[in-house]
Amino acid sequence: MSHLKERKEKICLNCKATLYGRYCHVCGQENLEPKETVWHLIQHFFNDITHFDGKFFATVKLLLRRPGFLSAEYVAGRRASYLNPIRMYVFTSAIFFIILFAISRPESVFKVNTTQRTRNLTELVQRLADRQEKLRTDKNLDADDREELRQGIGTLQMEIWEIRRVYGDTTRLKFTDQELNNLVLAAVADSLRQSGVLPAAKTNLADMRYRATHPFLGSNMFGLDQGRFNSVGEYDSAQRALPDSLRDGWMKRTMMKKLVNVESEFRLDPERAKEKMLENLYHSFPKILFWSLPFFALILNILYFRRKKQFYYVDHGIFAIHLYIATFLLMLIVIFLSQLKNVADAGWFHAIFDILIVVVTIYNFIYLYKAMRGFYRQGRAKTIVKYFIVCSLSFVINLVLFIIFLLLSIINV
């Protein structure tokens, strides 16, 4: 209740209904004087904050200590004492991802390996001898395998020849794959004129030339050969030259234009393209989890179809929202403990934090089982079976969503 003075007039300022008390029975607005002082605004602000905090922490306590209880209370209609689940989901997910994005980078989450493979001349010569021996002695190779092996031999011959021409018979220097490609491409004309180079190297050089100029996307992505065009203008000109029956449809045309732009923009800086793609995917996690919510509720709705009169789809949705909120909170606890562990000096502090992190992580895994037991009130055996079914199907759904957002992240680079 506000500390402002109640109006003497018994007409609601909001909906003009006749009042029979302090609150309007039609719209619920309190019948207060509309003029407020600065002090009233300050009081109102702190009253709302403390009211929210009180509800929030009471709801969190019950959510973590009694899995499934809040969902059962919501379905039973007892809701005023607890924070609204949708409002709480928005708040906790926002806090979780703000903290997660602040303390970690996409490279650390996806474990991107920045180290490059290197080879020296001795290793290349040995690899060439191994492939030549395999081509000569292996009778189980089919025609495609033999052709691929011949191309690999041709490439190795050119790499070895170019290293010896530029650096001599050095065994100290090591070369990355990109450096080897650059060495070969720098002397394409000379290499093709040398004796002893297999004809298959000509085909392989064309592929290498394309990989060097299109290192990020390659010549074919989603079945679209966007690498043939250096700009959207070239693609549009090629389309106009075709008869109407052979032109790309709206969807393919849109995809091609986007991929051509990406290809041309990042052709000379593939690393920046990879970083941007990973960043797009990393920041898609909130969307993946949000879109997985209705599918998770659908899984529960199917598993408990015999109790459809007791639990509607929305009830399963409320259960899923409470589960996601609890997951966010438990993961926040793990993040908090991990950060404390990183700043602690004593070794025994590390051991304590490791134990606490393991305990919270295990509780996070069994939370769904306990919540299903608390909300659906079925026996242990049935709940365990349904627990593993839910986990398996939700993993598949999240994997599909992850792949979809991965493709979108590539397109939106």
Stockholm file with secondary structure:
# STOCKHOLM 1.0

chainA/1-413         MSHLKERKEKICLNCKATLYGRYCHVCGQENLEPKETVWHLIQHFFNDITHFDGKFFATVKLLLRRPGFLSAEYVAGRRASYLNPIRMYVFTSAIFFIILFAISRPESVFKVNTTQRTRNLTELVQRLADRQEKLRTDKNLDADDREELRQGIGTLQMEIWEIRRVYGDTTRLKFTDQELNNLVLAAVADSLRQSGVLPAAKTNLADMRYRATHPFLGSNMFGLDQGRFNSVGEYDSAQRALPDSLRDGWMKRTMMKKLVNVESEFRLDPERAKEKMLENLYHSFPKILFWSLPFFALILNILYFRRKKQFYYVDHGIFAIHLYIATFLLMLIVIFLSQLKNVADAGWFHAIFDILIVVVTIYNFIYLYKAMRGFYRQGRAKTIVKYFIVCSLSFVINLVLFIIFLLLSIINV
#=GR chainA/1-413 SS CCSSCBCSSCBCTTTCCBCSSSBCTTTCCBCBCSCCCHHHHHHHHHHHHHHHHHHHHHHHHHHHHSTTHHHHHHHHTCCTTSCCHHHHHHHHHHHHHHHHHHHCCHHHHHTCCCCCCEECHHHHHHHHHHHHHHHHHCTTCCHHHHHHHHHHHHHHHHHHHHHHHHHCSCSSCCEEHHHHHHHHHHTHHHHHHSTTCCTHHHHHHHHHHHHHHCTTTCSCBTTBCGGGCSSHHHHHHHHHTSCGGGSCCHHHHHHHHHHHHHHHHHTTCHHHHHHHHHHHHHTTHHHHHHHHHHHHHHHHHHHTGGGTTTCCHHHHHHHHHHHHHHHHHHHHHHHHHHHHHHHCCSHHHHHHHHHHHHHHHHHHHHHHHHHHHHHHCCCHHHHHHHHHHHHHHHHHHHHHHHHHHHHHHHHTC
#=GC SS_cons         CCSSCBCSSCBCTTTCCBCSSSBCTTTCCBCBCSCCCHHHHHHHHHHHHHHHHHHHHHHHHHHHHSTTHHHHHHHHTCCTTSCCHHHHHHHHHHHHHHHHHHHCCHHHHHTCCCCCCEECHHHHHHHHHHHHHHHHHCTTCCHHHHHHHHHHHHHHHHHHHHHHHHHCSCSSCCEEHHHHHHHHHHTHHHHHHSTTCCTHHHHHHHHHHHHHHCTTTCSCBTTBCGGGCSSHHHHHHHHHTSCGGGSCCHHHHHHHHHHHHHHHHHTTCHHHHHHHHHHHHHTTHHHHHHHHHHHHHHHHHHHTGGGTTTCCHHHHHHHHHHHHHHHHHHHHHHHHHHHHHHHCCSHHHHHHHHHHHHHHHHHHHHHHHHHHHHHHCCCHHHHHHHHHHHHHHHHHHHHHHHHHHHHHHHHTC
//
